[in-house]
């Protein structure tokens, strides 16, 4: 994806959201997020986004930087969540501030696609790409269990870890089954049947994952189950499908906003502006620390890479029924992070390229064999 297209798509989503908001408001559409099919639709969008995030990762590059990537998607996500939630807690001391912090803690892969066209080193590109791909499923899991805490679900402190362990096992089992099935299919398919049969297989996996809520399994499967790799036409179709999912999320966001935002929502909108600034500031802090042993230019690239997209929109849509007003807060936050990300791009253009790291680089794990992609 080119840098220009990566910058235009958020504007297109914003335009779609505003138009659908206006149309839904004029036609009196409301309460969509309380419908029976709403949850399934949003989960399907989330599955598309998670698969799209991980299926493009270069596995050989990931192996060489696995330590830094794990640090980014675990400690990094937790640190960003804590920083964002801390700022929001000063405005709203309810536990929902913690949930909002998680909802915008991830990096949108589209912003990364635009950033990767810059003068970053290969190592910094692979780290940022994998970070953006894997922080999505991590934040999804965190939202599920922190939501239970914020809602005051009885026994959540005692049963939460057990539930989380069960969920992780189910997701891992799904991913292993999907990957094993893919290997069997791939070994028996002739090249001409790879894309159509692989598409059917991916859709079958998606149905199971969406109905059972196995979003982490979708992300893990995307590392290996790649029937479209090496087929440019199929890759273009997949890219259009991912773009379509993002635009559909914008449609849903606009419709839900029309039914939830009213004259008394100014406080929520202002809270959203603060949430966006907090999210971008948290990325500056955590990104700088993660990249502390990289060159000055690479550090700035990671520090200024915060932008929210499909996952943040979908999480807001999922949270709205349980936490009314979530979309009115997250919506403006997404706009703010986009504006700050765009301004950060101009900052990067003025930073001289310097490949001399300040200290010794992180140790890397040598690649073994070829990628399964």
Buried (B, 14 or more C-beta within 10 A) or exposed (E): BEBEBBBEBBEBBBEBBBEBBEBBBEEEBBEBBEEEEBBEBBBBBBBBBBBBBBBBBBBBBBBBBBEBBEBBBEEBBBBBBBBBBBBBBEEBEEBBBBBBBBBBBBBBBBBBBBBBEBBBBEBBBBBBBBBBBBBBBBBBBBBBBBBBBBEEEEEBEEEBEEBBEEBEEBBBEBBEBBBEBBEEBBEEBEEEEBBEBBBEBBEEBBEBBBEEBBBBBBBBBBBBBBBBBEBEEBBEBBBEEBBEBBBBBBBBBBBBBBBBBEEEBEEBBEBBBBBBBBBBBBBBEBBBBBBEBBBBBBBBBBBBBBBBBBBBBBBBBBBBBEBEBBBBBBBBBBBBBBBBBBEBBEEBEEBEEEEEBEEEEBEEEEEEEEBBB
